Each structure stands twice: as structure tokens, then as C-alpha cells.
Amino acid sequence: MTATISTGYAAGIDVAATVARCREQLPGPADLILAFVGGKHDPEAALAALRASFGDIPLAGGSAAGAIAGGGTGVGTGGFGYSGLEIGIIAFSGPDVTPKILTNRDLLESEEAAGQALGRAVRAQAAPGSAVLILFDSVAASAPLRLHPASRIMAGFHAALDGLPLHVIGGGLLTDINLSDGWMFDGHAIAKHAMTALVFPPGLHAATAILHGCRPVSSFFEITRVEGAEVLELDGQPALTVIERTLGLELGTTSGQQLSLVATLGQKQGDPFAPFDENNYVNRLILQADPARGSITLFEPDFTIGTRVQIMSRDNALMLESVTQGIADLEAGLHGACAFGLYIDCAGRASVMTGAETEEADLVLRTLKPGFPFIGFYSGVEIAPFAGDYSRPLDWTGVLTVFQRTA
């Protein structure tokens, strides 16, 4: 049986017609579909449309703030967008390329325990060095907004792997840039508070580049008071006051959304006195600010008392430079034919959020060498290998992975 990987991309109000247009771009039947569905589409209608077009086969993916697809041999015309009407599909056919889907639906009970359960399932199925794609429902609750922390998921996941080396990438699924909701396909049905792991066959080798775009605008501060993801004090002072003073903002008037557009908190890895290298930073987006408490709430709760951080400025020029250089470095290390590419792109990098004149996703499509199936989605959190075999969640990054057949 010939192994094939192909992609389809379309946008439209009618979900059935949009899925059908994606199906027309694929060369034949599929054994598994990975679909990213814009959040304005009804999930049940999307599921019905996918079943009508592809039959009763395993489905992975789910809601996305937007979709990205590249052109190339055997691929659709490509494009990108985050209107909520886009649908991007990648179809796998043949055992040599089709991943196995493993599912856990217990995020609401405990993210870390759910991560452990999924990690145990992956450990039982994956060969050393296998590529694994983790997708999860980002939104735990909408009123008030609470996210499923990827750092807790990954802590449990890696603990369960017990040292098994894997190439793990992933992302959080959203319905829109405003973090309104999220849902996913769990293999067969629609699920909330769930996550899946796609374990790829060992014949597919993954190489990943992390595309950044933040630079430090402060010296180091020590977190002196923190409650979960809420940072209350930096160097013994209200965290919000410190950040606004550093950025030259009027105290007490800045909302979390405004802060998230201009700044992050960054933790530098390795030598704190080494020259600036964006690849040495783990940055955390600001989810909200509380002027009454003088605090900021981050996307992840993994910064603790004693963590040394810097205030980072989101830099559009550096973001675009990182795309160009990161793709060049990734392509220089590739040898042989590429099977497909996957791009997990922080929704905050869209120009509607950054004000950049150039769409970062468009630059990725124009810079990456064409000729192989390429799909991407706008995410809430990105997961990528950061140090050795440990993959961790990142904010305001683009995670670009290219899969090659080993032989």
C-alpha cells in the first residue's frame, strides 16, 4: 500500500461546503484525518461534514483560532487566516505514516494526573525517538476565564515517560483569538477538557525550530510573591507597578489585554550573563492584570518564588527576523525528502494582535521551500523540545516541525 500525506485548506460560512472543498484537494481515501476547524463553525456540524466526506475513520484536531496551509506538489492552493471560518486538513494514508491516536478526557479533574495517564499510554506505544503531537483543549472555564495549564500537563506527561526519549510538540486548541472556548476531536467524537497524543511511526523523523520575537527591556527581577499563575510581587514590590514603571506606562490604567500585546515575563535559561540569544528564553504571556492587587496573571503557573525573570518586549521586527533565520537554520539541517510540515503558531503573533505590517504566517509560507504538504493552526500555547528530550510549553512562539522519512 502506498503511503501518502496530503493537505486541504478552504474558508467559508457553510461548513459542509468548506470541508468538501478541502476533500477535493486530496488525492484519495485516508486512514486518519487531522483537522483544524475555525471557531465560528459549529463543532457538531463540522464533525458531520467530516464524516460525510471521509467516512468513519479516526479524527484528530479540533477548534482553531485560524488555519495555515502551504502550496506544493499534491497540495491545495494554500493560504492562511484567523476569521474563524478557515478549515485546514491533513490526511494520512498507509501504516508507514499514519499516527496512532491516544486520548485522555480528565483535564478538568487534574491536568498533571491527566498528563501522567497520557504519558503512560504513549510510553506503551512509542518507540525511542518517535515524534509525538499533543493537542489539548485550552479553555477550562470562560467566566471567569481559566486555562488548562500546559506546564502541569507536561510535568505529568514527562514523569510518566520515565526517561523515554521522544520528540514532543503540541499546542492548545482555541475557538478564537479572544480565548472564548475550545473543543477537540478525540478520535471519534467531540470532547471538552480532553487531550490527544498522535504517536507517529518510527520511520518519520521530526526536526523542529522555535521561532521567537521578544527581547529583554529590564534587568533581572526576582519573583518574591506568587500564587499559582498570579505574580503579585517582583523584588518585593507590586508586580504590576514594576512592569508599568519599566515600560513607561501610566500606573493603574493598563488592562491585562493591553499588557499582553506589548510585554511578557521571560526566564533566561543557562548563564544569566551570556550575550542575548532569544533561544535561551522561556517567555510567559500576561493573561490579565489586577490593579487592586497590583498583580499580573500569566498563561502558565510554572514560575515560582525565587524565579529570576526579565520584562520582555514583544518585538515585531525581531519576530520576522526570527522566522527568516529559524527557517534557514532548520532547512540547513534537513537531508532527504520531506514528508510534511506542521506549524503551531501562537494566535498572539497575528498582525491583528501585534500591529505588524507583515503577517508572520505569510512570511513562513513565503520563506519555507515549497514542495511538500504543510499545515498549521493558530494556538493558545505551543509545546516544543527546549532542553534535551524535555518539551515544555512556550508563549508567543511559532513551532515549526518538518517530518522526514528516515529510509
SVG drawing of the C-alpha trace seen along z (x, -y; Angstrom):
<svg xmlns="http://www.w3.org/2000/svg" viewBox="-24 -58 52 60">
<polyline fill="none" stroke="black" stroke-width="0.4" points="0.0,0.0 1.4,-3.4 1.8,-5.8 0.5,-9.3 0.2,-12.5 -1.8,-15.4 -3.4,-18.6 -6.6,-20.6 -7.5,-24.2 -10.5,-26.3 -12.6,-29.0 -16.3,-29.6 -19.5,-30.1 -21.0,-26.7 -19.0,-24.1 -20.1,-21.2 -19.2,-23.0 -15.9,-24.1 -15.0,-20.6 -16.0,-19.3 -13.6,-21.8 -10.8,-20.5 -11.7,-16.9 -11.5,-17.8 -7.8,-18.8 -6.9,-15.3 -5.8,-12.6 -7.6,-9.6 -9.0,-8.0 -7.4,-8.5 -6.8,-6.3 -6.7,-9.3 -7.6,-13.0 -6.1,-15.8 -8.4,-18.8 -8.2,-22.3 -11.6,-24.0 -12.2,-27.7 -14.1,-28.5 -17.1,-30.1 -18.1,-26.7 -20.4,-24.6 -18.4,-21.5 -21.3,-19.0 -21.8,-20.3 -18.1,-20.1 -18.0,-16.5 -20.9,-15.6 -19.3,-17.2 -16.0,-15.4 -17.9,-12.1 -19.8,-12.7 -16.6,-13.5 -14.2,-10.9 -16.3,-8.2 -15.9,-6.6 -12.1,-7.0 -10.2,-8.3 -10.4,-12.1 -7.9,-14.3 -7.6,-18.0 -10.4,-20.4 -11.1,-24.1 -8.5,-26.6 -8.3,-30.4 -7.2,-30.1 -5.5,-27.8 -2.5,-27.9 -1.6,-25.8 1.2,-25.8 1.1,-25.0 3.2,-22.4 3.1,-19.2 -0.1,-17.3 -1.3,-20.1 -4.1,-22.6 -3.7,-26.2 -2.8,-27.1 -3.4,-30.2 -3.9,-31.4 -6.5,-33.3 -8.0,-33.7 -11.5,-34.8 -12.9,-31.7 -14.1,-30.3 -10.9,-28.5 -10.5,-24.8 -7.2,-23.0 -6.9,-19.3 -4.0,-16.9 -4.8,-13.3 -2.6,-10.3 -2.9,-7.0 -0.8,-3.9 0.7,-2.4 4.2,-3.8 3.0,-7.4 -0.3,-7.2 -0.1,-8.1 -1.9,-6.3 -4.3,-8.4 -4.3,-8.2 -6.9,-10.2 -7.4,-11.4 -10.6,-13.3 -9.7,-14.1 -8.2,-17.6 -10.9,-19.1 -10.1,-16.8 -6.3,-17.3 -4.1,-18.4 -1.0,-16.8 -2.7,-13.5 -4.2,-13.5 -0.8,-14.2 0.6,-11.2 -2.1,-9.0 -1.5,-10.1 2.3,-9.7 1.8,-6.1 -0.3,-5.4 2.3,-6.9 5.2,-5.1 3.4,-1.8 3.0,-2.7 6.0,-4.8 9.5,-3.7 12.5,-5.6 12.9,-8.8 9.4,-8.8 7.7,-12.1 4.5,-12.8 2.0,-15.6 0.0,-16.6 -3.2,-18.6 -5.4,-19.8 -8.5,-21.9 -7.0,-25.2 -10.1,-26.7 -11.1,-25.2 -13.7,-27.9 -14.8,-31.1 -16.5,-33.0 -14.1,-33.8 -11.5,-32.8 -9.3,-29.9 -7.0,-27.9 -5.8,-24.3 -2.1,-24.9 0.2,-23.1 3.1,-23.2 1.1,-20.9 0.2,-18.6 3.8,-18.3 5.1,-17.8 2.8,-14.8 3.5,-13.6 7.3,-13.6 7.1,-12.0 5.2,-9.0 7.7,-8.7 10.4,-7.7 13.2,-8.9 11.9,-7.5 13.4,-10.0 10.7,-11.4 10.4,-14.4 7.2,-16.0 5.5,-19.0 2.0,-20.3 -0.5,-23.1 -3.6,-24.3 -6.8,-24.5 -9.0,-27.6 -12.1,-28.8 -10.7,-32.3 -8.0,-34.8 -10.1,-36.1 -9.8,-32.7 -13.5,-32.3 -13.6,-28.5 -12.0,-25.3 -13.0,-21.8 -11.4,-18.9 -11.8,-15.6 -10.8,-12.7 -10.5,-10.2 -14.2,-9.6 -16.3,-12.3 -16.2,-15.9 -14.7,-16.4 -14.1,-19.1 -11.4,-19.1 -9.6,-16.5 -6.3,-15.9 -4.8,-13.6 -1.4,-12.3 -0.6,-11.4 2.3,-8.9 4.0,-8.8 5.6,-5.7 9.4,-5.5 10.0,-5.8 9.1,-9.5 11.8,-11.7 11.0,-15.2 13.1,-18.3 11.8,-21.5 12.6,-25.1 11.2,-27.5 10.5,-31.0 10.6,-33.7 10.4,-37.5 10.9,-39.0 13.9,-40.9 14.6,-42.0 13.9,-45.6 14.9,-45.3 17.5,-43.9 16.6,-40.7 13.8,-40.8 13.1,-38.1 9.6,-36.8 9.0,-37.4 5.3,-36.6 3.3,-34.3 0.1,-32.3 -0.2,-29.8 -0.1,-31.8 -0.7,-35.2 2.5,-37.1 2.0,-39.6 5.5,-40.9 8.8,-41.4 11.7,-42.4 9.2,-43.0 7.1,-45.5 3.7,-45.1 4.4,-43.3 2.1,-45.5 3.7,-48.6 7.2,-47.3 6.1,-46.4 4.3,-49.6 7.2,-51.7 9.7,-49.8 7.6,-50.2 6.7,-53.8 3.0,-53.2 0.6,-55.2 0.2,-53.2 -3.1,-51.6 -4.8,-52.1 -3.4,-49.2 -5.6,-46.2 -4.1,-42.7 -5.0,-42.6 -3.1,-45.8 -0.1,-44.5 -0.2,-41.2 0.2,-43.0 3.5,-44.6 5.2,-42.6 5.9,-39.2 7.9,-37.9 10.9,-35.9 13.1,-33.4 16.6,-33.1 18.0,-29.6 21.6,-28.9 24.2,-31.6 22.3,-34.8 25.3,-36.9 25.6,-35.3 25.0,-37.6 21.4,-37.9 20.1,-34.9 16.3,-34.7 16.6,-30.9 17.6,-30.9 14.3,-32.4 11.1,-30.9 8.5,-33.7 5.1,-33.8 2.3,-35.9 0.3,-38.1 -3.3,-36.9 -4.7,-39.6 -3.8,-42.4 -5.4,-43.3 -4.7,-46.9 -6.4,-46.4 -3.9,-43.6 -1.0,-45.0 -0.7,-41.7 -0.4,-40.1 -1.6,-36.6 0.4,-34.6 -0.7,-31.9 1.2,-29.3 1.7,-28.7 5.3,-27.4 7.2,-30.5 7.7,-30.2 9.2,-32.2 12.8,-32.9 12.5,-32.6 14.5,-35.4 12.8,-37.0 13.1,-39.9 10.4,-42.1 10.4,-41.3 9.2,-43.5 7.3,-41.9 9.3,-43.0 7.7,-42.7 11.0,-43.2 12.7,-40.5 9.7,-38.2 10.0,-38.4 13.8,-38.1 13.4,-35.0 11.1,-33.5 13.6,-34.0 16.6,-32.9 14.9,-30.0 13.6,-28.5 17.0,-28.9 18.7,-27.1 16.0,-24.3 16.3,-23.7 20.1,-23.6 19.8,-20.6 17.4,-18.7 18.6,-15.8 16.4,-13.9 12.8,-14.2 10.3,-15.9 7.1,-14.1 5.1,-17.0 5.4,-20.1 3.4,-21.4 3.3,-24.9 1.9,-25.6 1.6,-29.4 0.6,-31.5 -2.6,-33.4 -0.9,-36.5 1.5,-36.6 -1.3,-37.5 -1.0,-41.1 -4.4,-42.0 -2.8,-41.5 0.8,-42.8 0.1,-45.6 2.8,-44.3 2.5,-45.3 3.7,-41.8 1.7,-38.7 4.1,-36.3 2.3,-33.3 2.5,-34.7 6.3,-35.1 6.6,-31.5 4.7,-30.3 6.8,-32.5 10.1,-31.6 9.7,-27.8 10.8,-25.9 7.6,-24.5 7.0,-21.0 5.6,-19.1 2.3,-19.1 2.2,-21.8 -0.4,-22.6 -0.6,-24.9 -3.0,-26.4 -3.2,-29.4 -2.9,-28.1 -3.1,-29.2 0.1,-27.6 2.9,-26.0 4.9,-22.9 8.3,-22.1 11.6,-20.4 13.6,-23.0 16.4,-21.3 17.4,-17.8 14.4,-15.5 12.2,-17.7 9.4,-19.5 7.8,-22.4 5.1,-25.0 6.1,-28.3 4.3,-31.5 4.3,-33.9 6.3,-31.4 5.9,-29.7 6.8,-26.0 7.8,-24.7 8.3,-21.0 9.3,-19.2 8.9,-15.4 11.2,-13.3 11.2,-9.7 14.2,-8.0 14.6,-5.4"/>
</svg>
